Each structure stands twice: as C-alpha cells, then as structure tokens.
C-alpha cells in the first residue's frame, strides 16, 4: 500500500471519528438531526461536548447545542 493511500485512510478515519458522538449531549444532537432532516441532506460537525455545526446541501449553516434536555439553535 502506498504512503498516499495510508495517509488518505488515516484522514478518513479521523473524519469518521469526528462524526460519531463522543458524549451524551452529542448523541442527542445526532438523534435530533436524524429526526429532523432527510438522510444525506445535512452534515454534522461537533464543535464541542454539547455543540455542533449543521450544514445543509445548499450551503446553509446552523449552530446547535444540547441544553436542559433540548437541542436548540445557538450562536456560533
């Protein structure tokens, strides 16, 4: 396997790992996204233990946080 392929695989693993919830709050954010968006229409990037950036397919961006048992839109 070439060095370039190994590097690409490592970068891919890091991207996938960032998509997986690491905290309970992140899990709730992921559930909210799955419940409110059609699969493939939005991408999720965790920005903190209880915050995330949601990006849609047309370039829209929304920041959300899990607080007091709810996922809510928040400031960056």
C-alpha distances in whole Angstrom, upper triangle without the diagonal:
4,7,8,7,7,10,11,11,13,15,16,16,19,21,21,22,25,26,27,31,31,35,37,38,35,35,39,37,35,37,39,37,36,40,41,38,37,33,31,34,33,30,31,30,31,33,35,36,38,37,35,35,35,34,35,34,36,36,38,38,39,39,40,41,42,45,48,47,46,43,45,44,44,44,41
4,5,5,6,9,10,11,13,15,16,17,19,20,21,23,25,26,28,31,31,35,38,39,35,36,39,38,35,38,40,37,37,41,41,38,37,34,31,34,33,30,31,29,31,32,34,36,38,37,35,34,34,33,34,33,35,34,37,36,39,38,40,41,42,45,48,47,46,43,45,44,43,43,40
4,6,5,6,9,10,11,12,14,15,17,19,20,21,23,25,26,29,29,33,36,37,33,34,38,36,34,37,39,36,36,40,40,38,37,33,31,33,32,29,29,27,29,30,32,33,36,35,33,32,33,32,33,32,34,33,36,35,37,36,38,39,40,43,46,45,44,41,43,42,41,41,37
4,5,5,6,9,10,11,12,14,16,17,18,20,21,23,25,28,29,32,35,36,32,33,36,34,32,35,37,34,34,38,38,35,34,31,28,30,29,26,27,25,27,28,30,32,34,33,30,29,30,29,30,29,31,30,32,32,34,34,35,37,38,42,45,44,42,39,41,39,39,38,35
4,5,5,6,9,10,10,12,14,15,16,18,20,21,23,26,27,31,34,34,30,31,34,32,30,33,35,32,32,35,36,33,32,28,26,28,28,25,25,24,26,28,30,31,33,32,30,29,29,28,29,28,30,29,32,31,33,33,35,36,37,40,44,42,41,38,39,38,38,38,35
4,5,5,6,9,10,11,13,14,15,16,19,20,21,25,25,29,32,32,29,30,33,31,29,32,34,32,31,35,36,33,33,29,27,29,28,25,25,24,25,26,28,29,32,31,29,28,29,28,30,29,32,30,33,32,33,33,34,35,36,39,42,41,40,37,39,38,38,37,34
4,5,5,6,9,10,11,12,14,15,17,19,20,24,24,27,31,31,27,29,32,30,28,31,33,30,30,34,35,32,32,28,26,28,26,23,23,21,23,24,26,27,30,29,26,26,27,26,28,27,29,28,30,29,31,30,32,32,34,37,40,39,38,35,37,35,35,35,31
4,5,5,6,9,10,11,12,14,16,17,19,22,23,27,29,30,26,27,30,28,26,29,30,28,28,31,32,29,28,25,22,25,23,20,21,19,21,23,25,27,29,27,25,24,24,23,25,24,26,25,27,27,29,28,30,31,32,36,39,38,36,33,35,34,33,33,30
4,5,5,6,9,10,10,12,14,15,17,20,21,25,28,28,25,25,28,27,24,27,29,27,26,30,31,28,28,24,22,25,23,20,20,19,21,23,24,25,28,27,24,24,24,24,25,25,27,26,28,27,29,29,29,30,31,35,38,36,35,32,34,33,34,34,30
4,5,5,6,9,10,11,13,15,16,19,19,23,26,26,23,24,27,26,23,27,29,26,27,30,31,29,28,25,23,25,24,20,20,18,19,20,22,23,26,25,23,23,24,24,26,25,28,27,28,27,28,27,28,29,30,33,36,35,34,31,33,32,32,32,29
4,5,5,6,9,10,11,13,15,18,18,22,25,25,21,23,26,24,22,25,27,24,25,28,29,26,26,23,21,23,21,17,17,15,17,18,20,21,24,22,20,20,21,20,22,22,25,23,25,23,25,24,25,26,28,31,34,33,32,29,30,29,29,29,25
4,5,5,6,9,10,11,13,16,17,21,24,24,20,21,24,22,20,23,24,22,22,26,26,24,23,20,18,20,19,15,15,14,16,18,20,21,23,22,19,19,19,19,20,20,23,22,24,23,24,24,24,25,27,30,33,32,31,28,29,28,29,29,26
4,5,5,6,9,10,11,14,15,19,21,22,19,19,22,21,19,22,24,22,22,25,26,24,24,21,19,22,20,16,16,14,15,18,19,20,22,21,19,19,20,20,22,22,26,24,26,24,25,24,24,25,25,29,32,30,30,27,29,28,29,29,26
4,5,5,6,9,10,13,13,17,20,20,17,18,21,20,18,21,23,21,21,25,26,24,24,21,20,22,19,15,14,12,13,14,16,17,19,19,17,17,18,19,21,22,25,23,24,22,23,21,22,22,23,27,30,28,28,25,27,26,26,26,23
4,5,5,7,9,12,13,17,19,19,16,17,20,17,15,19,20,18,19,22,23,21,21,18,16,18,15,12,11,9,11,13,15,16,18,17,14,14,15,15,17,18,21,19,20,19,20,19,20,20,22,25,28,27,26,23,24,24,24,24,21
4,5,5,7,10,12,15,18,18,14,15,18,16,14,17,19,17,17,20,21,19,19,16,15,17,15,12,11,10,11,14,16,17,18,17,15,15,16,16,18,19,22,21,22,20,20,20,20,20,21,25,28,26,25,22,24,24,24,25,23
4,5,5,8,9,13,15,16,13,13,17,16,14,17,19,17,18,21,22,21,22,19,18,20,17,14,12,11,10,13,14,14,16,16,14,16,16,18,20,21,24,23,23,21,21,20,19,19,20,23,26,24,24,21,24,24,24,25,22
4,6,8,8,12,14,14,11,12,15,13,12,16,17,15,16,20,20,19,20,18,17,18,15,12,9,7,7,9,11,11,13,13,11,12,13,15,17,19,22,20,20,18,18,16,16,16,17,20,24,22,21,19,21,20,20,21,18
4,6,9,12,14,13,10,10,13,11,9,12,14,12,13,16,17,16,17,14,13,15,12,9,7,6,7,11,12,13,13,13,10,11,11,13,15,17,20,19,19,16,16,15,15,15,16,20,23,21,20,17,19,19,20,21,19
4,6,9,11,12,8,8,12,11,9,11,14,13,13,16,18,17,18,15,16,17,15,12,10,9,9,12,13,12,13,13,12,14,14,16,18,20,23,22,22,19,19,17,16,16,16,19,22,20,19,17,20,20,21,22,21
4,6,7,8,5,5,9,9,7,10,12,12,13,16,17,17,19,17,17,19,16,13,10,10,8,11,11,9,10,11,10,13,14,17,19,21,24,23,22,19,18,16,14,13,12,16,18,16,16,14,17,18,19,21,19
4,7,8,6,7,11,11,11,13,15,16,17,19,21,21,23,21,21,22,19,17,13,12,9,11,10,8,10,12,12,15,17,19,22,25,27,26,25,22,20,18,16,14,13,16,18,17,17,16,19,20,20,22,20
4,5,5,6,9,10,11,12,14,15,17,18,20,21,23,22,23,23,20,18,14,13,10,12,10,6,8,10,12,15,17,20,23,26,28,27,25,22,20,17,15,12,11,13,15,14,15,14,17,18,18,20,19
4,5,5,6,9,10,11,12,14,15,17,18,20,22,21,23,23,21,19,15,15,12,14,12,9,8,11,13,16,18,21,23,26,29,28,26,23,20,18,15,12,9,11,13,11,12,12,15,18,18,21,20
4,5,5,6,9,10,11,13,14,15,17,18,21,20,22,22,19,17,14,13,10,12,10,7,5,8,10,14,15,19,21,24,26,25,23,20,17,14,11,8,6,8,10,9,9,9,12,14,14,17,17
4,5,5,6,9,10,11,12,14,15,16,19,18,18,19,16,14,10,10,7,10,8,7,6,7,8,11,12,16,18,21,24,22,20,17,15,13,10,9,8,11,13,12,11,10,13,14,15,17,16
4,5,5,6,9,10,11,12,14,15,18,16,18,19,16,15,12,12,10,13,12,10,9,11,11,14,14,17,19,22,25,24,22,20,17,15,13,11,9,13,14,12,12,11,14,16,17,20,19
4,5,5,6,9,10,10,12,14,17,16,18,18,16,15,12,14,12,14,13,11,9,10,11,14,14,17,19,22,24,23,21,19,16,14,11,10,7,10,11,9,8,7,11,14,15,18,19
4,5,5,6,9,10,11,12,15,15,16,16,13,12,9,10,9,12,11,10,8,8,8,10,10,13,15,18,21,20,18,15,12,11,8,7,6,10,13,10,9,6,9,11,13,15,15
4,5,5,6,9,10,11,13,12,13,14,11,10,8,10,10,13,13,12,11,11,9,11,10,13,14,17,20,19,18,16,14,13,11,11,10,14,16,14,12,10,13,14,16,18,18
4,5,5,6,9,10,12,12,14,15,13,13,11,14,13,16,16,15,13,13,12,14,13,16,16,19,22,22,20,18,16,15,13,13,11,14,16,12,11,10,13,15,17,20,21
4,5,5,6,8,11,12,14,14,12,12,11,14,13,16,16,16,13,12,11,13,11,14,15,18,20,20,17,16,13,13,10,11,10,13,14,11,9,7,10,12,15,18,18
4,5,5,6,9,9,11,10,8,9,8,11,12,15,16,16,14,13,10,11,8,11,11,14,16,16,15,13,11,12,10,12,12,15,17,15,12,9,11,12,15,18,18
4,6,6,7,7,10,10,9,10,10,14,15,18,19,18,17,16,14,14,12,13,13,15,18,19,17,16,15,16,14,15,15,18,20,17,14,12,15,16,19,21,21
4,6,8,9,13,12,12,13,13,17,17,20,21,20,18,17,16,16,14,15,15,17,20,20,18,18,16,17,14,16,15,18,19,16,13,12,14,15,19,22,22
4,7,9,12,10,10,12,13,16,17,20,21,21,18,17,15,15,12,13,12,15,17,17,15,15,13,14,13,15,15,18,19,17,13,11,12,13,17,20,20
4,6,8,7,7,10,11,15,17,19,21,22,19,17,15,14,10,11,9,11,14,15,13,13,13,15,14,16,17,20,22,20,16,14,15,15,18,20,20
4,6,6,8,11,13,17,19,22,24,24,22,21,18,17,13,13,10,11,14,16,15,16,16,18,17,20,20,24,25,23,20,17,18,18,21,24,24
4,6,7,9,11,15,17,21,23,23,22,20,17,16,13,13,11,11,15,16,16,16,17,18,18,20,21,24,26,23,21,18,20,20,23,25,24
4,6,7,10,14,17,20,22,23,22,20,17,15,12,11,9,8,12,13,14,15,16,18,18,21,22,25,28,26,23,20,21,20,23,24,23
4,7,10,14,17,19,22,23,22,19,16,14,10,9,6,6,9,11,11,12,13,16,16,19,21,24,27,25,22,18,19,18,20,22,21
4,7,10,13,16,18,20,18,16,12,10,7,5,4,6,9,10,9,9,10,12,13,16,18,21,24,22,19,16,16,15,17,18,17
4,7,10,13,16,17,16,14,10,8,6,5,6,8,11,10,10,10,11,12,13,15,17,21,24,22,19,16,17,15,17,18,16
4,7,9,12,13,13,10,7,6,5,7,9,11,14,13,12,10,10,10,10,12,14,17,21,19,17,13,14,14,15,16,14
4,6,9,11,11,9,6,5,7,8,11,14,16,14,13,11,11,10,10,12,14,17,21,20,18,15,15,14,14,15,13
4,6,8,8,6,4,6,9,11,15,17,20,17,16,13,12,10,10,10,11,15,18,18,16,13,14,14,13,14,12
4,7,8,5,5,7,10,13,16,19,21,18,17,13,12,9,10,10,12,15,18,18,17,14,14,13,12,12,9
4,5,5,7,10,13,16,19,22,24,21,20,16,14,11,10,9,10,13,16,16,16,14,14,14,13,13,11
4,6,8,12,15,18,21,24,26,24,22,19,17,13,12,9,9,11,14,14,14,13,14,15,14,15,14
4,7,11,13,17,20,23,25,23,21,17,14,11,8,6,5,8,11,11,11,9,11,12,11,13,13
4,7,10,13,17,20,22,19,17,13,11,7,6,4,7,9,13,13,12,9,10,10,9,10,9
4,6,10,13,16,18,16,14,10,9,6,5,6,9,12,16,15,13,10,10,10,10,11,9
4,7,10,13,15,12,10,7,6,5,6,9,12,15,19,18,16,12,12,10,10,10,8
4,7,10,12,10,8,6,5,6,7,11,13,16,20,19,16,12,12,10,11,12,11
4,7,8,6,6,5,7,9,11,14,17,20,23,22,19,16,15,13,14,14,13
4,6,6,5,7,9,12,13,17,19,22,25,24,21,17,17,15,16,17,16
4,6,7,10,12,15,17,21,23,26,29,28,24,21,20,18,20,21,19
4,6,9,12,16,18,22,24,27,30,29,26,22,21,19,20,20,19
4,6,10,13,16,20,23,26,29,28,25,21,20,17,18,17,16
4,7,10,13,17,20,23,26,25,22,18,16,13,15,14,14
4,7,10,14,17,19,23,22,19,16,14,11,11,11,10
4,7,10,14,16,19,19,16,12,10,7,8,9,8
4,7,11,13,16,17,14,10,8,6,6,6,6
4,7,10,13,13,10,6,5,4,5,8,8
4,6,10,10,8,5,6,6,6,9,10
4,7,7,5,4,6,9,10,13,14
4,5,5,6,7,10,10,13,15
4,6,8,10,13,13,16,18
4,7,10,13,14,18,20
4,6,10,12,15,17
4,7,9,13,14
4,6,10,12
4,7,9
4,7
4
